Amino acid sequence: MGTDFGEDLIKSLNQAVSHAKGQSRAGQVRVVTVPNVRLLRESLKMSQQKFALAFRIPLATLKGWEQGRRQPAYLSVIEKLPKEAQAALELTQR
């Protein structure tokens, strides 16, 4: 293989210690912003039931999103392209 597992392990542990001490800048942070689902749904003038049906989201899941339990990236697609998202879902039903 050409690499020594022991050396790689020590290097990795040293990097972890540096990171834990705030000394490492090697990592990358990615922030995904997700729209407020309630505001999005209301801007589309949809009830929870209608929104859930239109975008094939279980109603309980939608309610959980509105209560802040999770923030799926799928909402960003609906926010930017609501008609296209619905059209794409309709194509899969045919």
MOPAC internal coordinates of N, CA, C and O (Angstrom, degrees):
PM7 1SCF
backbone

  N    0.0000 0     0.00 0     0.00 0    0    0    0
  C    1.4357 1     0.00 0     0.00 0    1    0    0
  C    1.5208 1   112.28 1     0.00 0    2    1    0
  O    1.2310 1   119.77 1   148.34 1    3    2    1
  N    1.2930 1   118.05 1   -31.66 1    3    2    1
  C    1.4507 1   120.73 1   177.30 1    5    3    2
  C    1.5187 1   114.92 1    92.89 1    6    5    3
  O    1.2310 1   119.15 1   170.14 1    7    6    5
  N    1.3329 1   119.24 1    -9.86 1    7    6    5
  C    1.4569 1   120.72 1   177.84 1    9    7    6
  C    1.5123 1   109.25 1  -119.46 1   10    9    7
  O    1.2310 1   121.76 1   -27.75 1   11   10    9
  N    1.2959 1   114.23 1   152.25 1   11   10    9
  C    1.4548 1   120.48 1   179.75 1   13   11   10
  C    1.5240 1   108.24 1   -99.01 1   14   13   11
  O    1.2310 1   120.51 1   -62.24 1   15   14   13
  N    1.3155 1   116.62 1   117.76 1   15   14   13
  C    1.4587 1   121.23 1  -177.14 1   17   15   14
  C    1.5258 1   111.26 1   -56.67 1   18   17   15
  O    1.2310 1   120.16 1   137.97 1   19   18   17
  N    1.2951 1   117.31 1   -42.03 1   19   18   17
  C    1.4676 1   121.34 1  -179.08 1   21   19   18
  C    1.5232 1   111.69 1   -61.07 1   22   21   19
  O    1.2310 1   120.45 1   135.98 1   23   22   21
  N    1.3295 1   116.75 1   -44.02 1   23   22   21
  C    1.4767 1   120.41 1   179.26 1   25   23   22
  C    1.5282 1   110.97 1   -65.19 1   26   25   23
  O    1.2310 1   120.50 1   138.88 1   27   26   25
  N    1.3390 1   116.66 1   -41.12 1   27   26   25
  C    1.4634 1   120.85 1   178.44 1   29   27   26
  C    1.5330 1   110.94 1   -63.65 1   30   29   27
  O    1.2310 1   121.04 1   140.17 1   31   30   29
  N    1.3244 1   115.62 1   -39.83 1   31   30   29
  C    1.4570 1   120.34 1  -179.85 1   33   31   30
  C    1.5290 1   110.96 1   -65.05 1   34   33   31
  O    1.2310 1   120.48 1   134.70 1   35   34   33
  N    1.3197 1   116.68 1   -45.30 1   35   34   33
  C    1.4761 1   120.79 1   178.47 1   37   35   34
  C    1.5255 1   110.45 1   -62.38 1   38   37   35
  O    1.2310 1   120.25 1   136.02 1   39   38   37
  N    1.3313 1   117.13 1   -43.98 1   39   38   37
  C    1.4634 1   121.39 1   178.42 1   41   39   38
  C    1.5325 1   110.47 1   -59.43 1   42   41   39
  O    1.2310 1   120.57 1   134.80 1   43   42   41
  N    1.3280 1   116.52 1   -45.20 1   43   42   41
  C    1.4620 1   121.01 1   179.86 1   45   43   42
  C    1.5188 1   111.61 1   -62.82 1   46   45   43
  O    1.2310 1   120.45 1   137.85 1   47   46   45
  N    1.3259 1   116.74 1   -42.15 1   47   46   45
  C    1.4645 1   120.21 1   179.14 1   49   47   46
  C    1.5262 1   111.32 1   -65.97 1   50   49   47
  O    1.2310 1   120.30 1   141.03 1   51   50   49
  N    1.3169 1   117.04 1   -38.97 1   51   50   49
  C    1.4682 1   120.22 1   176.91 1   53   51   50
  C    1.5326 1   110.96 1   -63.76 1   54   53   51
  O    1.2310 1   120.71 1   140.70 1   55   54   53
  N    1.3340 1   116.25 1   -39.30 1   55   54   53
  C    1.4607 1   120.02 1   176.82 1   57   55   54
  C    1.5284 1   110.94 1   -64.72 1   58   57   55
  O    1.2310 1   120.25 1   140.47 1   59   58   57
  N    1.3123 1   117.13 1   -39.53 1   59   58   57
  C    1.4643 1   121.27 1   179.00 1   61   59   58
  C    1.5270 1   110.86 1   -64.31 1   62   61   59
  O    1.2310 1   120.55 1   138.64 1   63   62   61
  N    1.3218 1   116.54 1   -41.36 1   63   62   61
  C    1.4713 1   120.59 1   178.53 1   65   63   62
  C    1.5257 1   109.98 1   -64.59 1   66   65   63
  O    1.2310 1   120.00 1   135.77 1   67   66   65
  N    1.3299 1   117.60 1   -44.23 1   67   66   65
  C    1.4696 1   121.36 1   178.29 1   69   67   66
  C    1.5255 1   110.60 1   -60.35 1   70   69   67
  O    1.2310 1   120.77 1   137.81 1   71   70   69
  N    1.3030 1   116.14 1   -42.19 1   71   70   69
  C    1.4562 1   120.46 1   179.09 1   73   71   70
  C    1.5234 1   110.67 1   -63.91 1   74   73   71
  O    1.2310 1   120.50 1   134.97 1   75   74   73
  N    1.3192 1   116.64 1   -45.03 1   75   74   73
  C    1.4632 1   120.93 1  -179.66 1   77   75   74
  C    1.5281 1   111.91 1   -62.09 1   78   77   75
  O    1.2310 1   120.39 1   149.15 1   79   78   77
  N    1.3051 1   116.85 1   -30.85 1   79   78   77
  C    1.4707 1   121.33 1   178.72 1   81   79   78
  C    1.5254 1   112.20 1   -85.29 1   82   81   79
  O    1.2310 1   120.55 1   178.36 1   83   82   81
  N    1.3357 1   116.55 1    -1.64 1   83   82   81
  C    1.4570 1   120.62 1  -179.76 1   85   83   82
  C    1.5115 1   113.35 1    78.01 1   86   85   83
  O    1.2310 1   120.20 1  -160.99 1   87   86   85
  N    1.3180 1   117.22 1    19.01 1   87   86   85
  C    1.4612 1   121.81 1  -177.04 1   89   87   86
  C    1.5257 1   113.11 1   -95.83 1   90   89   87
  O    1.2310 1   120.34 1   170.05 1   91   90   89
  N    1.3134 1   116.95 1    -9.95 1   91   90   89
  C    1.4587 1   120.66 1  -175.60 1   93   91   90
  C    1.5224 1   110.85 1  -100.74 1   94   93   91
  O    1.2310 1   121.20 1   -42.81 1   95   94   93
  N    1.3135 1   115.30 1   137.19 1   95   94   93
  C    1.4622 1   120.75 1   176.10 1   97   95   94
  C    1.5380 1   109.70 1  -117.87 1   98   97   95
  O    1.2310 1   120.30 1  -166.36 1   99   98   97
  N    1.3141 1   117.03 1    13.64 1   99   98   97
  C    1.4616 1   121.44 1  -173.72 1  101   99   98
  C    1.5273 1   113.65 1   -74.24 1  102  101   99
  O    1.2310 1   119.91 1   153.10 1  103  102  101
  N    1.3078 1   117.77 1   -26.90 1  103  102  101
  C    1.4555 1   120.36 1  -176.26 1  105  103  102
  C    1.5163 1   112.66 1   -75.11 1  106  105  103
  O    1.2310 1   121.03 1   -21.59 1  107  106  105
  N    1.3153 1   115.63 1   158.41 1  107  106  105
  C    1.4538 1   121.75 1   177.23 1  109  107  106
  C    1.5177 1   109.05 1  -113.67 1  110  109  107
  O    1.2310 1   121.27 1   -38.94 1  111  110  109
  N    1.3090 1   115.17 1   141.06 1  111  110  109
  C    1.4568 1   120.51 1   176.82 1  113  111  110
  C    1.5176 1   107.66 1  -114.39 1  114  113  111
  O    1.2310 1   120.91 1   -51.92 1  115  114  113
  N    1.2981 1   115.86 1   128.08 1  115  114  113
  C    1.4609 1   120.76 1   177.24 1  117  115  114
  C    1.5288 1   107.45 1  -117.18 1  118  117  115
  O    1.2310 1   121.31 1   -51.83 1  119  118  117
  N    1.2993 1   115.11 1   128.17 1  119  118  117
  C    1.4495 1   120.67 1   179.35 1  121  119  118
  C    1.5230 1   108.46 1  -110.77 1  122  121  119
  O    1.2310 1   121.04 1   -56.48 1  123  122  121
  N    1.2982 1   115.62 1   123.52 1  123  122  121
  C    1.4546 1   121.03 1   177.99 1  125  123  122
  C    1.5208 1   106.67 1  -107.51 1  126  125  123
  O    1.2310 1   120.95 1   -62.53 1  127  126  125
  N    1.3189 1   115.79 1   117.47 1  127  126  125
  C    1.4555 1   118.96 1   178.38 1  129  127  126
  C    1.5194 1   108.82 1   -89.53 1  130  129  127
  O    1.2310 1   121.26 1   -45.30 1  131  130  129
  N    1.2900 1   115.19 1   134.70 1  131  130  129
  C    1.4504 1   122.12 1  -177.83 1  133  131  130
  C    1.5222 1   107.63 1  -120.66 1  134  133  131
  O    1.2310 1   120.50 1   -46.81 1  135  134  133
  N    1.3275 1   116.66 1   133.19 1  135  134  133
  C    1.4595 1   118.75 1  -178.83 1  137  135  134
  C    1.5267 1   112.64 1   -66.46 1  138  137  135
  O    1.2310 1   120.90 1   -20.88 1  139  138  137
  N    1.3043 1   115.88 1   159.12 1  139  138  137
  C    1.4518 1   121.93 1   174.46 1  141  139  138
  C    1.5234 1   107.38 1   -71.57 1  142  141  139
  O    1.2310 1   120.31 1   -64.99 1  143  142  141
  N    1.3177 1   117.01 1   115.01 1  143  142  141
  C    1.4615 1   120.65 1  -172.61 1  145  143  142
  C    1.5273 1   111.74 1   -64.20 1  146  145  143
  O    1.2310 1   119.74 1   142.79 1  147  146  145
  N    1.3041 1   118.10 1   -37.21 1  147  146  145
  C    1.4669 1   119.63 1  -179.97 1  149  147  146
  C    1.5310 1   110.57 1   -64.61 1  150  149  147
  O    1.2310 1   120.71 1   134.65 1  151  150  149
  N    1.3412 1   116.24 1   -45.35 1  151  150  149
  C    1.4571 1   119.51 1   178.41 1  153  151  150
  C    1.5247 1   111.28 1   -64.56 1  154  153  151
  O    1.2310 1   120.53 1   140.56 1  155  154  153
  N    1.3181 1   116.59 1   -39.44 1  155  154  153
  C    1.4617 1   121.36 1   177.67 1  157  155  154
  C    1.5204 1   110.28 1   -61.47 1  158  157  155
  O    1.2310 1   120.75 1   130.88 1  159  158  157
  N    1.3158 1   116.18 1   -49.12 1  159  158  157
  C    1.4730 1   120.99 1  -179.46 1  161  159  158
  C    1.5294 1   110.71 1   -60.98 1  162  161  159
  O    1.2310 1   120.74 1   136.16 1  163  162  161
  N    1.3254 1   116.20 1   -43.84 1  163  162  161
  C    1.4645 1   119.99 1  -179.88 1  165  163  162
  C    1.5279 1   111.54 1   -67.06 1  166  165  163
  O    1.2310 1   120.05 1   144.30 1  167  166  165
  N    1.3303 1   117.52 1   -35.70 1  167  166  165
  C    1.4695 1   119.90 1   178.50 1  169  167  166
  C    1.5269 1   111.63 1   -65.91 1  170  169  167
  O    1.2310 1   120.80 1   152.97 1  171  170  169
  N    1.3337 1   116.07 1   -27.03 1  171  170  169
  C    1.4605 1   121.04 1   176.30 1  173  171  170
  C    1.5333 1   111.55 1   -87.58 1  174  173  171
  O    1.2310 1   121.26 1  -178.07 1  175  174  173
  N    1.3438 1   115.20 1     1.93 1  175  174  173
  C    1.4646 1   122.08 1   179.01 1  177  175  174
  C    1.5352 1   111.93 1    55.74 1  178  177  175
  O    1.2310 1   122.00 1  -131.39 1  179  178  177
  N    1.3337 1   113.77 1    48.61 1  179  178  177
  C    1.4622 1   119.78 1  -179.38 1  181  179  178
  C    1.5183 1   110.02 1  -122.43 1  182  181  179
  O    1.2310 1   121.20 1   -36.01 1  183  182  181
  N    1.3189 1   115.31 1   143.99 1  183  182  181
  C    1.4582 1   120.51 1   171.06 1  185  183  182
  C    1.5277 1   107.63 1   -74.66 1  186  185  183
  O    1.2310 1   120.65 1   -10.40 1  187  186  185
  N    1.3327 1   116.37 1   169.60 1  187  186  185
  C    1.4656 1   119.04 1   176.59 1  189  187  186
  C    1.5245 1   110.04 1   -59.79 1  190  189  187
  O    1.2310 1   120.78 1   136.21 1  191  190  189
  N    1.3210 1   116.11 1   -43.79 1  191  190  189
  C    1.4663 1   120.83 1  -178.50 1  193  191  190
  C    1.5289 1   110.98 1   -61.63 1  194  193  191
  O    1.2310 1   120.36 1   133.06 1  195  194  193
  N    1.3266 1   116.93 1   -46.94 1  195  194  193
  C    1.4641 1   120.89 1  -177.86 1  197  195  194
  C    1.5293 1   111.08 1   -65.80 1  198  197  195
  O    1.2310 1   120.14 1   137.44 1  199  198  197
  N    1.3330 1   117.33 1   -42.56 1  199  198  197
  C    1.4639 1   122.15 1   178.74 1  201  199  198
  C    1.5252 1   109.90 1   -61.94 1  202  201  199
  O    1.2310 1   120.92 1   133.40 1  203  202  201
  N    1.3261 1   115.84 1   -46.60 1  203  202  201
  C    1.4676 1   120.52 1  -179.24 1  205  203  202
  C    1.5280 1   110.74 1   -60.80 1  206  205  203
  O    1.2310 1   120.30 1   136.54 1  207  206  205
  N    1.3222 1   117.03 1   -43.46 1  207  206  205
  C    1.4627 1   120.23 1   179.05 1  209  207  206
  C    1.5254 1   111.83 1   -67.64 1  210  209  207
  O    1.2310 1   120.56 1   136.66 1  211  210  209
  N    1.3216 1   116.53 1   -43.34 1  211  210  209
  C    1.4626 1   120.68 1  -177.14 1  213  211  210
  C    1.5245 1   112.49 1   -62.18 1  214  213  211
  O    1.2310 1   120.49 1   143.40 1  215  214  213
  N    1.3268 1   116.67 1   -36.60 1  215  214  213
  C    1.4596 1   119.98 1  -175.58 1  217  215  214
  C    1.5327 1   112.93 1  -111.00 1  218  217  215
  O    1.2310 1   121.15 1  -164.34 1  219  218  217
  N    1.3292 1   115.41 1    15.66 1  219  218  217
  C    1.4732 1   121.84 1   176.67 1  221  219  218
  C    1.5262 1   112.83 1    52.77 1  222  221  219
  O    1.2310 1   121.51 1  -130.18 1  223  222  221
  N    1.2914 1   114.72 1    49.82 1  223  222  221
  C    1.4597 1   121.22 1   178.55 1  225  223  222
  C    1.5245 1   106.83 1  -113.68 1  226  225  223
  O    1.2310 1   119.14 1   -53.85 1  227  226  225
  N    1.3137 1   119.25 1   126.15 1  227  226  225
  C    1.4613 1   119.01 1   175.76 1  229  227  226
  C    1.5402 1   109.77 1   -55.95 1  230  229  227
  O    1.2310 1   120.85 1   -42.31 1  231  230  229
  N    1.3123 1   115.97 1   137.69 1  231  230  229
  C    1.4581 1   120.60 1  -176.71 1  233  231  230
  C    1.5322 1   111.78 1   -56.27 1  234  233  231
  O    1.2310 1   120.58 1   139.11 1  235  234  233
  N    1.3139 1   116.50 1   -40.89 1  235  234  233
  C    1.4745 1   119.92 1   179.02 1  237  235  234
  C    1.5302 1   110.93 1   -62.10 1  238  237  235
  O    1.2310 1   120.39 1   142.97 1  239  238  237
  N    1.3305 1   116.86 1   -37.03 1  239  238  237
  C    1.4617 1   121.28 1   177.85 1  241  239  238
  C    1.5221 1   110.22 1   -65.19 1  242  241  239
  O    1.2310 1   120.70 1   134.05 1  243  242  241
  N    1.3315 1   116.26 1   -45.95 1  243  242  241
  C    1.4605 1   120.73 1   178.83 1  245  243  242
  C    1.5251 1   110.83 1   -59.07 1  246  245  243
  O    1.2310 1   120.72 1   135.46 1  247  246  245
  N    1.3143 1   116.23 1   -44.54 1  247  246  245
  C    1.4718 1   119.72 1   178.89 1  249  247  246
  C    1.5271 1   110.34 1   -61.64 1  250  249  247
  O    1.2310 1   120.44 1   140.59 1  251  250  249
  N    1.3282 1   116.76 1   -39.41 1  251  250  249
  C    1.4639 1   120.74 1   177.15 1  253  251  250
  C    1.5163 1   111.60 1   -62.66 1  254  253  251
  O    1.2310 1   120.69 1   139.25 1  255  254  253
  N    1.3381 1   116.28 1   -40.75 1  255  254  253
  C    1.4633 1   120.29 1   177.95 1  257  255  254
  C    1.5183 1   109.68 1   -62.89 1  258  257  255
  O    1.2310 1   120.65 1   136.41 1  259  258  257
  N    1.3318 1   116.36 1   -43.59 1  259  258  257
  C    1.4615 1   119.82 1  -178.53 1  261  259  258
  C    1.5272 1   111.40 1   -66.30 1  262  261  259
  O    1.2310 1   120.22 1   154.10 1  263  262  261
  N    1.3055 1   117.19 1   -25.90 1  263  262  261
  C    1.4638 1   120.85 1   177.75 1  265  263  262
  C    1.5272 1   111.79 1   -88.42 1  266  265  263
  O    1.2310 1   120.60 1  -178.03 1  267  266  265
  N    1.3310 1   116.45 1     1.97 1  267  266  265
  C    1.4576 1   120.95 1   175.38 1  269  267  266
  C    1.5118 1   115.84 1    82.39 1  270  269  267
  O    1.2310 1   119.76 1  -165.93 1  271  270  269
  N    1.3227 1   118.07 1    14.07 1  271  270  269
  C    1.4743 1   119.66 1  -179.75 1  273  271  270
  C    1.5144 1   111.97 1   -68.34 1  274  273  271
  O    1.2310 1   120.70 1   144.73 1  275  274  273
  N    1.3226 1   116.26 1   -35.27 1  275  274  273
  C    1.4725 1   121.56 1   178.25 1  277  275  274
  C    1.5168 1   108.84 1  -146.23 1  278  277  275
  O    1.2310 1   121.34 1   -19.06 1  279  278  277
  N    1.3347 1   115.05 1   160.94 1  279  278  277
  C    1.4579 1   120.44 1   178.98 1  281  279  278
  C    1.5294 1   109.38 1  -137.70 1  282  281  279
  O    1.2310 1   120.31 1   -95.42 1  283  282  281
  N    1.3124 1   117.02 1    84.58 1  283  282  281
  C    1.4594 1   120.13 1  -176.86 1  285  283  282
  C    1.5268 1   113.14 1   -74.14 1  286  285  283
  O    1.2310 1   120.64 1   -34.12 1  287  286  285
  N    1.3090 1   116.38 1   145.88 1  287  286  285
  C    1.4613 1   122.22 1   179.20 1  289  287  286
  C    1.5316 1   111.41 1   -65.95 1  290  289  287
  O    1.2310 1   119.81 1   158.34 1  291  290  289
  N    1.3241 1   117.98 1   -21.66 1  291  290  289
  C    1.4625 1   122.06 1   178.34 1  293  291  290
  C    1.5303 1   110.90 1   -53.24 1  294  293  291
  O    1.2310 1   120.50 1   148.76 1  295  294  293
  N    1.3228 1   116.64 1   -31.24 1  295  294  293
  C    1.4582 1   120.26 1   179.93 1  297  295  294
  C    1.5220 1   111.86 1   -63.24 1  298  297  295
  O    1.2310 1   119.93 1   148.95 1  299  298  297
  N    1.3098 1   117.74 1   -31.05 1  299  298  297
  C    1.4638 1   120.90 1   178.15 1  301  299  298
  C    1.5268 1   111.01 1   -64.92 1  302  301  299
  O    1.2310 1   120.65 1   143.59 1  303  302  301
  N    1.3249 1   116.37 1   -36.41 1  303  302  301
  C    1.4634 1   120.47 1   177.57 1  305  303  302
  C    1.5263 1   109.18 1   -66.73 1  306  305  303
  O    1.2310 1   120.42 1   134.27 1  307  306  305
  N    1.3211 1   116.80 1   -45.73 1  307  306  305
  C    1.4575 1   120.55 1  -179.97 1  309  307  306
  C    1.5300 1   110.24 1   -62.77 1  310  309  307
  O    1.2310 1   120.49 1   140.48 1  311  310  309
  N    1.3321 1   116.67 1   -39.52 1  311  310  309
  C    1.4601 1   120.35 1  -179.19 1  313  311  310
  C    1.5312 1   111.16 1   -62.58 1  314  313  311
  O    1.2310 1   120.58 1   135.61 1  315  314  313
  N    1.3209 1   116.49 1   -44.39 1  315  314  313
  C    1.4680 1   120.63 1  -174.70 1  317  315  314
  C    1.5247 1   113.07 1   -83.96 1  318  317  315
  O    1.2310 1   120.25 1   146.88 1  319  318  317
  N    1.3312 1   117.13 1   -33.12 1  319  318  317
  C    1.4719 1   121.28 1  -174.36 1  321  319  318
  C    1.5373 1   111.25 1  -137.62 1  322  321  319
  O    1.2310 1   119.35 1  -119.23 1  323  322  321
  N    1.3218 1   118.84 1    60.77 1  323  322  321
  C    1.4685 1   119.19 1  -174.77 1  325  323  322
  C    1.5271 1   113.92 1   -62.23 1  326  325  323
  O    1.2310 1   119.77 1   137.02 1  327  326  325
  N    1.3099 1   118.04 1   -42.98 1  327  326  325
  C    1.4705 1   120.31 1  -179.19 1  329  327  326
  C    1.5165 1   110.86 1   -67.76 1  330  329  327
  O    1.2310 1   120.63 1   139.52 1  331  330  329
  N    1.3223 1   116.41 1   -40.48 1  331  330  329
  C    1.4537 1   120.47 1   179.87 1  333  331  330
  C    1.5266 1   111.05 1   -66.85 1  334  333  331
  O    1.2310 1   120.50 1   142.23 1  335  334  333
  N    1.3275 1   116.65 1   -37.77 1  335  334  333
  C    1.4666 1   120.43 1   178.37 1  337  335  334
  C    1.5235 1   110.07 1   -63.54 1  338  337  335
  O    1.2310 1   120.83 1   135.05 1  339  338  337
  N    1.3395 1   116.02 1   -44.95 1  339  338  337
  C    1.4627 1   119.35 1   177.73 1  341  339  338
  C    1.5254 1   111.22 1   -62.94 1  342  341  339
  O    1.2310 1   120.29 1   136.61 1  343  342  341
  N    1.3246 1   117.05 1   -43.39 1  343  342  341
  C    1.4558 1   120.86 1   179.95 1  345  343  342
  C    1.5305 1   111.17 1   -61.30 1  346  345  343
  O    1.2310 1   120.65 1   137.52 1  347  346  345
  N    1.3116 1   116.36 1   -42.48 1  347  346  345
  C    1.4630 1   120.34 1   179.49 1  349  347  346
  C    1.5225 1   110.81 1   -63.46 1  350  349  347
  O    1.2310 1   120.16 1   140.77 1  351  350  349
  N    1.3153 1   117.29 1   -39.23 1  351  350  349
  C    1.4693 1   120.21 1   178.24 1  353  351  350
  C    1.5281 1   111.10 1   -68.23 1  354  353  351
  O    1.2310 1   120.53 1   143.02 1  355  354  353
  N    1.3204 1   116.59 1   -36.98 1  355  354  353
  C    1.4585 1   120.24 1   178.51 1  357  355  354
  C    1.5250 1   111.38 1   -64.48 1  358  357  355
  O    1.2310 1   120.28 1   144.24 1  359  358  357
  N    1.3321 1   117.07 1   -35.76 1  359  358  357
  C    1.4687 1   120.92 1   179.01 1  361  359  358
  C    1.5179 1   111.47 1   -63.10 1  362  361  359
  O    1.2310 1   120.23 1   147.52 1  363  362  361
  N    1.3275 1   117.17 1   -32.48 1  363  362  361
  C    1.4676 1   119.92 1  -178.17 1  365  363  362
  C    1.5155 1   111.95 1   -76.46 1  366  365  363
  O    1.2310 1   119.92 1   166.64 1  367  366  365
  N    1.3393 1   117.77 1   -13.36 1  367  366  365
  C    1.4681 1   120.70 1   178.93 1  369  367  366
  C    1.5145 1   111.96 1   -84.72 1  370  369  367
  O    1.2310 1   120.15 1   163.64 1  371  370  369
  N    1.3096 1   117.31 1   -16.36 1  371  370  369
  C    1.4710 1   120.36 1  -176.23 1  373  371  370
  C    1.4798 1   112.90 1   -78.33 1  374  373  371
  O    1.2310 1   120.10 1   180.00 1  375  374  373

